[in-house]
Amino acid sequence: MSQPASLGQTPSQTVGPFFAYGLVPAQYGYAFNSLFGPVLAEARTPGTPIELRGRVLDGQGEAVGDAMVEILHADAQGRYPASPAEVATTGFRGFGRAGTGTLPGHEFAFRTIKPGVTADGQAPHINLILTMRGLLNHAFTRLCFDDEPAANAQDPVLVTVPEARRHTLIARRDNTAGGLVYRFDIRMQGEAETVFFDL
């Protein structure tokens, strides 16, 4: 009886190398249109324009170059887009995705507007979904803003996180010559590991 052949790794076992071609091809220079990209708002979109920048860091603190970050958030009035017609009217998509393989330092970067307080009283926040090598399932987290301390103190999700770890969910404001930037690193393991949610 012959021995079974040694089986190699298949795409379902690691996601990192494959998303660029199919999910964000324009960012990586492939000749295909991306359904979603890193720009969620146009110049005409009501609200405060912001840029969200950060890195995905592994357990050794090294930036991961083959991760993909997806973000979802409300508009400046705290509402999520309800239809394609609304997106066409406001220029706000509410959802975007970016890889970490094309910018210096393996950063991700999004151009959007700062979200408002949602109807359920949550502080202004951005939901993040992370896909990367070694993860068989997406990881879910979110960020709040360091210039919203009063809203953060009453946020029904943030207050469920142990106080010593809440800082891992706070984006830091940086007023730059190019505009308002919020910086948020996602730490997968180790000291100051980002809080992830079981959804």
C-alpha distance (Angstrom), angle and dihedral (degrees) to the residues before:
residue distance angle dihedral
M1 . . .
S2 3.78 . .
Q3 3.79 122.9 .
P4 3.82 117.4 -109.9
A5 3.79 115.1 -102.5
S6 3.78 118.0 -101.7
L7 3.77 108.3 -101.3
G8 3.78 121.4 -139.7
Q9 3.74 130.4 -145.9
T10 3.80 116.5 -72.5
P11 3.83 129.4 -153.1
S12 3.80 91.7 -102.4
Q13 3.79 89.0 63.3
T14 3.77 98.5 56.3
V15 3.79 128.1 22.9
G16 3.79 104.4 -175.7
P17 3.83 101.8 88.3
F18 3.80 96.8 44.4
F19 3.80 110.2 49.5
A20 3.81 96.8 74.2
Y21 3.78 93.6 65.4
G22 3.79 96.4 45.9
L23 3.80 107.9 26.7
V24 3.81 108.0 31.1
P25 3.81 103.9 15.6
A26 3.83 96.5 148.5
Q27 3.81 91.3 58.0
Y28 3.79 90.9 54.1
G29 3.79 96.1 45.4
Y30 3.79 99.5 -104.2
A31 3.80 115.9 146.2
F32 3.79 94.4 -116.0
N33 3.78 132.1 98.2
S34 3.80 117.0 -109.5
L35 3.79 114.3 -132.5
F36 3.81 89.1 -150.0
G37 3.77 130.5 16.8
P38 3.80 141.8 169.6
V39 3.83 96.4 -74.3
L40 3.81 113.3 84.7
A41 3.81 100.4 163.8
E42 3.78 137.4 40.0
A43 3.80 127.6 -139.7
R44 3.81 89.6 -99.1
T45 3.82 94.0 53.7
P46 3.83 111.6 115.6
G47 3.79 113.5 -115.2
T48 3.79 141.9 51.9
P49 3.81 112.3 -46.8
I50 3.79 113.4 -129.0
E51 3.76 139.5 171.7
L52 3.80 120.0 -139.9
R53 3.79 113.5 -153.9
G54 3.77 132.0 173.6
R55 3.78 149.1 124.0
V56 3.78 136.7 -113.4
L57 3.81 107.3 -126.6
D58 3.80 125.5 -161.1
G59 3.80 126.6 -143.6
Q60 3.82 91.7 -78.9
G61 3.80 92.2 51.4
E62 3.81 93.2 -106.9
A63 3.79 120.0 140.9
V64 3.82 113.4 -109.1
G65 3.80 112.5 -129.7
D66 3.80 99.6 -166.6
A67 3.80 103.2 51.0
M68 3.78 128.1 114.6
V69 3.80 124.3 -148.7
E70 3.79 123.3 -161.3
I71 3.79 121.6 -167.9
L72 3.78 133.0 -163.7
H73 3.79 126.3 -176.3
A74 3.77 146.1 149.5
D75 3.79 126.0 -99.6
A76 3.80 125.8 -104.4
Q77 3.82 90.1 -78.5
G78 3.81 92.4 52.1
R79 3.81 95.2 -105.4
Y80 3.79 129.5 127.0
P81 3.83 116.7 -136.4
A82 3.80 108.7 -92.0
S83 3.81 101.5 -165.2
P84 3.81 144.7 5.8
A85 3.80 87.4 -104.5
E86 3.80 90.6 58.9
V87 3.80 90.7 49.3
A88 3.82 89.4 51.6
T89 3.80 91.1 50.1
T90 3.81 99.1 46.4
G91 3.80 101.7 27.3
F92 3.82 88.9 -131.4
R93 3.81 117.4 126.8
G94 3.80 100.1 178.6
F95 3.82 92.9 -150.6
G96 3.78 132.2 69.5
R97 3.77 142.8 156.9
A98 3.79 136.2 -153.8
G99 3.78 137.3 176.2
T100 3.79 126.0 -134.6
G101 3.80 96.4 -135.7
T102 3.81 104.8 86.3
L103 3.82 108.8 45.1
P104 3.82 126.3 76.8
G105 3.80 112.4 -88.3
H106 3.82 90.3 17.0
E107 3.79 91.2 -83.7
F108 3.77 127.3 164.8
A109 3.80 116.8 -140.0
F110 3.80 132.6 -170.0
R111 3.80 130.8 -175.4
T112 3.78 112.3 -149.8
I113 3.81 142.7 117.3
K114 3.77 128.7 -82.3
P115 3.80 109.6 -95.4
G116 3.79 122.6 -123.5
V117 3.79 131.2 -134.5
T118 3.81 109.9 -68.6
A119 3.78 123.7 -130.2
D120 3.81 93.2 -100.3
G121 3.80 91.4 60.8
Q122 3.79 98.3 -106.0
A123 3.78 116.5 151.6
P124 3.81 116.9 -105.6
H125 3.79 103.6 -74.2
I126 3.79 145.7 157.7
N127 3.80 122.6 -136.1
L128 3.80 115.7 -139.4
I129 3.80 131.3 -161.3
L130 3.80 117.9 -165.9
T131 3.79 128.1 -156.7
M132 3.81 120.5 179.4
R133 3.76 146.0 138.5
G134 3.77 113.9 -58.9
L135 3.80 94.5 24.5
L136 3.79 115.2 109.3
N137 3.81 90.4 -175.3
H138 3.78 133.0 32.8
A139 3.80 118.5 -93.4
F140 3.80 117.7 -135.3
T141 3.78 127.7 -151.9
R142 3.78 139.3 141.8
L143 3.76 140.0 -147.6
C144 3.77 134.9 -138.7
F145 3.80 126.0 -165.1
D146 3.80 126.2 -101.9
D147 3.82 91.5 -140.0
E148 3.84 91.6 61.7
P149 3.84 101.0 67.9
A150 3.81 97.0 147.8
A151 3.81 93.7 49.8
N152 3.81 91.5 43.4
A153 3.81 91.6 53.2
Q154 3.81 90.1 59.9
D155 3.80 99.9 36.0
P156 3.83 106.6 128.0
V157 3.81 92.9 -143.9
L158 3.80 99.5 41.7
V159 3.81 93.1 50.4
T160 3.82 90.3 58.6
V161 3.82 89.5 63.2
P162 3.83 115.7 88.2
E163 3.78 107.2 -97.0
A164 3.81 93.0 -122.6
R165 3.82 90.4 60.1
R166 3.82 101.4 40.6
H167 3.79 91.8 93.3
T168 3.81 88.4 69.4
L169 3.83 88.0 69.0
I170 3.81 97.2 50.0
A171 3.82 122.8 99.1
R172 3.80 116.2 -148.2
R173 3.80 119.9 -127.3
D174 3.81 116.8 -128.2
N175 3.79 119.8 -176.7
T176 3.80 103.6 -151.9
A177 3.80 133.1 177.3
G178 3.80 87.7 -106.5
G179 3.80 94.9 52.3
L180 3.77 142.1 -85.7
V181 3.82 113.8 -21.9
Y182 3.78 128.6 -177.3
R183 3.79 116.8 -159.6
F184 3.79 122.2 -151.3
D185 3.80 126.8 167.2
I186 3.80 120.5 -163.9
R187 3.81 110.5 -142.6
M188 3.78 113.1 -161.5
Q189 3.80 98.5 -166.7
G190 3.77 143.7 -8.7
E191 3.76 130.3 39.6
A192 3.79 113.4 5.6
E193 3.83 91.8 9.1
T194 3.80 109.6 -173.4
V195 3.79 115.9 -105.9
F196 3.81 110.5 -110.9
F197 3.78 125.5 -164.5
D198 3.80 128.5 -132.6
L199 3.81 103.6 -129.8
